[in-house]
Structure formats: C-alpha cells, structure tokens
Amino acid sequence: MRSLHPPHSSSVSLGKMLADWRRLSLAFLLLSFVPRIFAEKCSSTTYEWWRDDIRSGNRAFLVELEMRGGAVLCLSKGFGSSTELLDPVIRSIMHTANFDQQSKMPCSVLGGYISPNVDINIPNGTTASTARRRLLTGEEDICAASRPDLNTCKYPMQDELGQWSWGGIAYQIGQVNGNCTTPDEEKDGAVCHENARNELQHDWKHSPVYGGDEISCDEVDAKNTRYLSGVLFSQAPLLDDMKYPMYMVSSEVDRLAALDDTRNAGLQYAREMKGENGCDAEIVYEFFPKPGGGISVSLSQVMGCTIPEDENKEECKRKSRAIADSTSAYISNDVVVVPVKQSTLRESQYLPVRPNCDQGTNSTTIKMSTQFICAATLPQSKCRKRA
C-alpha cells in the first residue's frame, strides 16, 4: 500500500512562529507516534507481513506511541528463512530532545510484537519450517551470541530484577541557547522544569521516507504503524532554537533513493554509521542562532537501565556510573566518536565478561559530525561552514 496522505502528527502548539533567522544544521548520527488518522489499514497480520512482504537482507519498521513521542522497532530479516529475525533487535525511542535505544532478543520480539504462536525453542541450526524458527545467533560464534543460554528466552536477571532488555544509550540535547528541553511533568510537559521555564512543543510526526516505495499502513488495532521502505520522524521542541528530522531506511538502495530526493531535508549532511544489522538512525539537528548571533548547545549521554528503574534506583545508578567511568571520546576525520568498554557493557547487562571477546575492546555508541552548515533564509545570501 502506498501512503498518499500527509504525515501523521500529534501536536501541542506553543510559542510564537519561527523567526527568519539563519539556520545552522548539525548532523548527528546515532546507532532509534501516534497512528495516522487517515492511513490505510493493513490487510494482513503482523506475522504475515513480516513473512511475506519483507525481503531477506532488508529492514522493516513498527512505530508506536510512547510518552510524548514514539518508539520504532527496527526488524532486520536474515537469509536463513522467510521469518528469520536477526539478533539483536533494536528499539529506538524519541521524545522532545531525547533519544533512547534498547537492544532486545529476537525471540522476545517475535512473541511480543509479531506473533504469540511462533515456536521460539528451535535454534537456527535445526532444520525447521520457516514459520517455526527461533531466529537466534547460533552457538558456533560465541562472540556473536547475545546471551549465554540459547535454550531459554529470558534475560539473565529477568526473574530476579525484572530485566527486560540488554539496554542501550540514553542521549539528550539538554539545552539550546539557554532554553532547556526537559519537560516539567507537573505542568503536563508544556514548559521546561529548569530555571528558564521556557515553553516546549510536542509536535511529533512520522511518515515514509521520500524517494523509496513509501509504503506504510496502520494495524487494525491502531497500535502500530508499519513501514516497509523507510520511516521519517520529525520534532520541533524549541520553536525558536531547534528542530530535527530522523531517518531510518530499509536498505542501501532505499538510502540512495532518499539521498536523491530533495524533500528529505538535511539527509545529505548526515554522516553514515553502521548500526547493528543495518539499524542506523540518521538525525540532522537544526539550531537557530540567538538574536545578535552565537549559539550554545549542551549534550549528555548515559546508558539506559536494563531493569525497572523505579524499583531499583541504586542498582541503576551504580551501573550508570560504571559505564560513565568507562566512556571516552575522540575526533577522527571531523567526526566525534564516543566508545564504551565492552566489558563494562556486558556487566551492565548481567552477562559474563568473555576474555577472548570483551576484554580490551570497545563498543561505539555515538558518532557525531562536527560539520556545520550555515543556511540563510534569503536566496541571495547563502553560506556553508564546516566546523
């Protein structure tokens, strides 16, 4: 189905209209919604869609409402069968100026999102019908396997502490030009909770990425929206200071098609970084200078907790501090790279540290371009700058 309607949005419009200032675009690249009102309804079950409509080697996306934005599951199909879901599955959540990532086991996603009737107890190496594969990394590559026991679909501390994922990065643009982006929950998120008390806008939108097949549909229960070729998210939390689009595409072919379509604003400035199983998220932040010139931006990163935080605050703090202490950053070819020690990540996931796989190695969590593009609003006055 081809979506022919405007992008879905859910908005609370606050503050004055955007001023005609010069615009600075800073391209960030990271390793992740309300259903559209006029979208076409899906004609198949989620399982049938995954089995029949998604090509092997491609990704597909399930988008759902979460907080004041939404979440997207990036589903990567392997070549082993018509239902092979690659390990791990990446779930990305975006709201206001926050980006959170969660890494999950394929079997938990198959049973929780795609079909409760899939048999998850058959390993990949076993001959089985395509509808009955468990779809997990095999035991032959111990460094690739995401969990120590392939005979169960449980996280190591699921029973004891309620572990529900392998975790991931939690990333935020905390302030732009002195205006903060953290909502005051007592004011229903309409203003920032810090001293500035500036207004916030929650105008989250999602639609197909331009240039590809642009295929999407709403599930019958209206819980999820399915995207086949790629999905575009957009948000403008600070009307006079910041807005951004985020792109996710299903294949390299679709990415090249998106780059050729000028309606995908800013995509040409993003620095590509390969995520797990091709689940890249390309974000282009547009910052608006202060009156009289100048701009200030603050950024923070922590690792999301893998257990319920409200019931385990001290444990989550301890894990977060350990990861912060093992995080570093460096610049390479105009790109800021942020790695974390692999051994610390494993410990935060309640997994054993493997001497031949994890010791002395790092995992890159963020790559951030230092490229600034200066775009004037007047046609006769254009400028570009690389920082």
N, C-alpha and C positions, 0 to 999 in steps of 0.2 A: 504494500500500500504506500502511495506517495502522499505525503502531507502537503496540502495546498493552502493551509490556513496560517495566520500569523502565529508567532511563538506564544506559548502559554506564559502567563505571568500572574503572580500574586503580589500585589503592591500595597504599601502604606506610604503615600507620597508626602514627604515633609520637606520644609525649607524652600528657599527660592530657586528659581531656574538656574541652570549652569551659566556662568558668566562667559563672555567671549574672550577668554584668556588663552595664552599659548599653552600647548599641551605637551607634557613630557611623557613618553611611553617607555616604561622599563619592563623588559621581557624577563619573566621568571619562568623557569621550567622545573617542575617537581615530578618525583617518582609517581585524587581523586574526585520547590518542585511540587509543584502541585500538578496533578494531571491536567492536561489541556482541556478546556471546556468544549471545544468544537472538534477534537481529534476523532479520527475514525476508530471504531472498536476493533480489537484483534479478533480474528476469526478462528484461532487455534489456541490450544492450551500452551502454557509456557514451555512445557516439555516438548511438545510437537514443534514449536517454533525453534527451540534450541537444536533439536534433532534434524529437522528438515530444511530450515531456512538459512542456517549459519554455515558458511563454508569452512572446511578444515584449514587451519592456519590463520583464520580471521578472529576478530573480537566482536562481541555484541554487548549491548548495554541495557541494564534495567535501572530506571530512575524512579525514586520515590520521595515523598515528602519527609523531611526531618528537620526539627527545630524551625528556624526562620529561613531555611534554605532547603537543601535536599541532599540525597545520597545517591551515588551511582555505583552499581556493581559492574566491573569490567570482567566479562566472561570470555576466556580465550579457549578456542577449540583446537584440540590436537588432531593428529592424523591416525590415531590408533583405532578409532571407531567413530560412528556418526554422533555419539554423545560424549566423547572424551573431553573432560573439563580439566585444563592444566592447573597444576599446583605451583604456587598458591593463587587464590582468587583475591583480587584487590578491590576493596570497597573504599570509596572516597566520599567525604562529607564536606560540603562547603556551606557556610552561612556567614553573613555580614562580611568580615575580613578574615575569617578563619578557614584553614584547610586542614582536615584531619584524614589520616589514612589508616586503614585496618587491613591486615593480611589474614585470610581465612583459609581453612581446609576445604578442598573441593567437595568432600562428602557432606560437610555441614551445609554447604550452599545448595547442593543437589537436593538434599532432603528438606531444607528450609525455604528455598525460593523457587526451585524448578519443579520438583515432583516428590511428594512424600512416599511414592511407591517404588522409587529406584532402589535396587539392592546395593548397598554400599559395602558389602562384605566380600566382594570378589576383586582380587588385586588385578592390576593391569596385565601381569604376565600370564594370567589364566585365560584360556580360550572361553569366550562367553558371547552371548548375543549382544548386539550393540545397545540394547535397552537395559542391560543388566550389569554394565561395567561400573566398578567403583571409582575409576579415574584418579588414581593417586600415583605419585612418583614411585618407581619400583625400588626394591631393596638393593639392586645391583650398584647403585650410585649413592652411597651413604651420605655424601656431602650435598646431594641434591634433595634428599628426602627431608621434608619439613618437620617430621615428627618421629620419635623413636619407635613407636609401636604401630605397625601398619595393620594390626588386627582389630583396631578399635577406632571409632570416630569420636574420640574425646580428647580435649586438650589436657595437658598434664595435671593442672590444678582445677579442672572443671568441677569435680565433685567437692573438693575441699574449700575452694575460694570462689567458685563461680566463673572461672576463666572462660571467656567467650571468643577470643581471637588471639592471634600472635602479636597484636599491637601494630604500631606504626607511628609516623611522625604526626605531631600536632604543631601547626605553624600559623602565625598570625602577623599581619601588618597592624601593629598596636596603635600607631598614631600617624597622622599626616598633617603637617603644618600646625601642630599643637592641638589638633582635634582627634579625640580618641575614638576607637571603634568597638569598645566592649559595652554591650547593652546593659542598661540598668533594668534588672528584672522587676523591680518594684514599680517601675514606670512602663511596664509592658514593652521594654526594649526601645521606646520611642526616643530616648536620649541616652547619652553616654553616662556611665556611672562615675567617671572621674571628675576632677575639678572643672574642666571646661564645660561640662554638661551640654555639649553640642548635640544637635539633632542627628538622628540616624534614619536612613531609609532602608527598608527591607523590600526590595523590588527584584525578586529572583525570577529568572526566566530560563527556559530550556527549549531547544528546537534542534532540528537536524543541522549538521554542518553543511554549509553551501558547497556545491561542486560535485558531490557524490550522488548516490541514488536518492538520498533524502527520504529514506523510508522509516516510518515510525507508526505506532498505534498504541492506544490505551487498552489495558487489560479490562475484562468485563467487570471486575470488582472495583475498578478505578484506583487500585492501589499503586500499580506501577505503569510506567510508560516504557515501551520497548523501542530501542533504536538499533538499526541494522548496519548503517554505513558510517555513522559518527554522530556525536552529540555536542552541541554548543550551549554553554551556560553563561549567563551574564548577571552582573550585580553592580549597583552604584550606591554603596553605603554612605559615602560622604559626597553630597551633591556638588559642592564647590571644590573638592580636593581629590577624589579618587573614584575611579570605576574600573571594571575589568571584565574581559571575556575569558573563558576557559574552554579549550578544545580537546576532544578525545576522538580518535578516528579508529576505524576497524582494521585498516591495512595500510601498507605503504602506498598502494595505488590510490586509496582514498585520500591520503595525506597530500600527495602530489596534486590531485584534483582540487583539493581545498586551497592549496597554495596558489593555484592558477585562478581562483575565483576572488575578485577584489572585494566581495561583500564580507569576507572573513577578515574583518579589520584587525590589523596588527599581527596576524599569524606569521607573516614573512619575517618579523623581527624576533620570533621565539627561537631559542637555542634548543635543538633536539637532544633529548637524553633518553636512552632506552631504559624503560622500567621492566618489572617482572612480566614476562610473557607478552611484551609489547604494550602493556597498560601504561602508556605515557599520558601525562596531563600537561598541556601547554597553556600557560597563563600569561597574559600580557596586561600589566598594570599601567593605567593611565593616570598620572599625577598632574595636578594643576598648580602652578606656582602661586605663591602668596601675592596679594596686592603689593606692588612695588618690587616684586622679584624675590627669588630664593625659594627653597623648598626643603622640608625636613621630613624624614621618614624613619620610623623605628620598626624593627623586625625581631621576632623571637621564635625559637623552636624548642619544643620539648618532645619527648616520646610518649604517646598515649598509653594509658594503663591497660593492662590485659585482663583485669578483674574489675568488678564493680567498685567504683571509687568511693562512693558514699559509705559503704560498709568496710572499706579497707584503706582509709586515708593515709595512715602512717606507712603501710606497706607500699602504696603507690608513690608516696613522697620519697621513700628510700630508693625505689627503682629509678625514679626520675632523676634523683641526684647522681646516682651511679652512671647513668647514661650521659648526663650533662658533663660529668667529670671526664668522660672518655670521648667527648666530641671535640673536633678540631675544625679548622677551615684554612684554605689556601686559595690563591688565584692562579689559574692556568689559562693562557690564551684568552684573556678578557672574561673568564668565567670563574665565579666564586664557587668552590666545591666544598661541601660540608660532609665529611665522613665520620662514622662512629665505629668504635671497636666491635668486631663481630662477636667476640667472646662476651662482652657486656650485653649485647642484644640477646644472645642465647640465654643468658642468666635471667634477663627480664621476662623471657618467655617461659621460664621454668623448664628449660631444656638443658641437657648436659653439654658442657663445652668439649668439643671433639678436638684432640691435639692436632690431628692431621688436616682439619678443615677450618677451625676457627681461631686458633692461636696465631697471633701476629698478622691477622688480616682485618681489613676494614670494609664496611658497607657504606656506600654513598647514599645519603638520604636526600640531599638537595643539590641541584646545580642552579646557579643564579647568574644571569647575564649582567655584566657591567655596562652594557650598551644602552645609551640614552638616545632617543630620537626626539628631536625638538620639532614640533609641527605647529606652525602659525595658523590662525583661523582665516587670515586674509590670503587670497590666491597669490597676490604679488609679493608676499613676504613669507618665504619658506626657509626653514633651517633644519639641519640634522646634525647631531653631535654624538660621537661615541666617547663615553666616559672612560 
